[in-house]
């Protein structure tokens, strides 16, 4: 696989302090530049920017996937299985309420993956996933 270019994602939050606590402290994303209206984070090598915009934050719709109501608007990262397992444990230890508890989806099928969904404190949905075989990421 070719080296991936970092993506950039801007998203709304209700509070920069909550965003800093969640992305910076809980997820361990180093903070970059900031202003009174936004803050950059190094999100596993990608640039995400939390913009203060309370009316825009949160998820509103779901879609059925493997028997679960998946938040339509979400973002996250594909981790290695050990990284995913460690993050799931860290989130559980922090008392995170999961939208979809950590589990293996599409078990025994093409694209089998570990996944979990949870909300940041501003209501934005995140999904973190992992594949035992990362070549299955785009498998049909």
FIVOSE-60636 format. One line per 2 residues: number of its first residue (from 1); for each residue x, y, z of C-alpha. Coordinates in nm, 2 decimals. Last residue first. Layout:
residues N
NUM = X,Y,Z | ...
END
This chain:
residues 140
140 = -1.58,-0.65,-0.19 | -1.25,-0.58,-0.01
138 = -1.16,-0.22,0.06 | -1.02,-0.26,0.42
136 = -0.97,-0.64,0.37 | -0.60,-0.59,0.30
134 = -0.58,-0.48,0.67 | -0.61,-0.84,0.78
132 = -0.70,-0.86,1.15 | -0.89,-0.54,1.07
130 = -0.94,-0.25,1.30 | -1.20,0.01,1.36
128 = -1.26,0.34,1.53 | -1.59,0.52,1.48
126 = -1.66,0.87,1.60 | -1.99,1.05,1.64
124 = -2.01,1.42,1.73 | -2.23,1.50,2.03
122 = -2.01,1.77,2.19 | -1.88,1.54,2.46
120 = -1.74,1.31,2.18 | -1.98,1.04,2.09
118 = -1.90,0.67,2.06 | -1.88,0.40,1.80
116 = -1.68,0.08,1.80 | -1.55,-0.16,1.54
114 = -1.35,-0.48,1.49 | -1.36,-0.58,1.13
112 = -1.45,-0.86,0.89 | -1.44,-0.71,0.54
110 = -1.52,-1.03,0.35 | -1.72,-1.25,0.59
108 = -1.64,-1.47,0.89 | -1.77,-1.20,1.13
106 = -1.92,-0.91,0.95 | -1.87,-0.69,1.26
104 = -1.64,-0.77,1.55 | -1.74,-0.59,1.87
102 = -1.68,-0.27,2.07 | -2.01,-0.13,2.20
100 = -2.22,0.07,1.95 | -2.33,0.42,2.08
98 = -2.07,0.36,2.35 | -2.09,0.54,2.69
96 = -1.73,0.62,2.79 | -1.66,0.55,3.15
94 = -1.29,0.64,3.13 | -1.19,0.27,3.19
92 = -1.41,0.17,2.90 | -1.24,0.43,2.67
90 = -0.90,0.31,2.77 | -1.00,-0.05,2.72
88 = -1.14,0.02,2.37 | -0.82,0.22,2.29
86 = -0.60,-0.07,2.39 | -0.81,-0.31,2.18
84 = -0.79,-0.08,1.88 | -0.41,-0.03,1.91
82 = -0.36,-0.41,1.94 | -0.59,-0.46,1.63
80 = -0.40,-0.20,1.42 | -0.60,0.12,1.38
78 = -0.85,0.24,1.12 | -0.93,0.60,1.21
76 = -1.25,0.80,1.29 | -1.53,1.00,1.14
74 = -1.90,1.01,1.18 | -2.21,1.15,1.01
72 = -2.45,0.86,0.94 | -2.46,0.74,1.31
70 = -2.48,0.36,1.28 | -2.81,0.20,1.40
68 = -2.69,-0.16,1.44 | -2.81,-0.48,1.28
66 = -2.50,-0.52,1.05 | -2.54,-0.16,0.93
64 = -2.87,0.03,0.95 | -2.82,0.40,0.90
62 = -2.85,0.68,1.16 | -2.94,1.05,1.16
60 = -2.88,1.35,1.38 | -2.52,1.36,1.50
58 = -2.39,1.65,1.71 | -2.25,1.99,1.65
56 = -2.38,2.25,1.41 | -2.57,2.48,1.65
54 = -2.27,2.48,1.89 | -2.02,2.62,1.63
52 = -1.67,2.64,1.79 | -1.45,2.48,1.53
50 = -1.26,2.16,1.61 | -0.99,2.11,1.35
48 = -0.86,1.77,1.25 | -0.53,1.71,1.09
46 = -0.42,1.35,1.03 | -0.12,1.17,1.18
44 = -0.33,0.98,1.45 | -0.55,1.28,1.50
42 = -0.29,1.57,1.53 | -0.53,1.83,1.67
40 = -0.61,2.18,1.56 | -0.82,2.42,1.77
38 = -1.09,2.67,1.67 | -1.27,2.99,1.77
36 = -1.05,3.15,2.04 | -0.75,3.05,1.83
34 = -0.55,2.74,1.79 | -0.25,2.58,1.63
32 = -0.15,2.22,1.72 | -0.28,2.00,2.00
30 = -0.14,1.65,2.04 | -0.41,1.38,2.02
28 = -0.41,1.16,2.33 | -0.76,1.02,2.29
26 = -0.86,1.11,2.65 | -0.64,1.42,2.69
24 = -0.62,1.60,2.36 | -0.93,1.48,2.18
22 = -1.17,1.46,2.48 | -1.03,1.73,2.71
20 = -0.94,1.97,2.43 | -1.29,1.92,2.27
18 = -1.46,1.99,2.60 | -1.25,2.31,2.64
16 = -1.33,2.41,2.28 | -1.70,2.39,2.35
14 = -2.01,2.31,2.14 | -1.80,2.16,1.87
12 = -1.82,2.17,1.49 | -1.60,1.97,1.25
10 = -1.30,2.04,1.02 | -1.13,1.74,0.86
8 = -0.79,1.74,0.69 | -0.65,1.41,0.55
6 = -0.29,1.30,0.59 | -0.14,1.15,0.27
4 = -0.12,0.77,0.28 | 0.20,0.59,0.19
2 = 0.13,0.35,-0.09 | 0.00,0.00,0.00
END
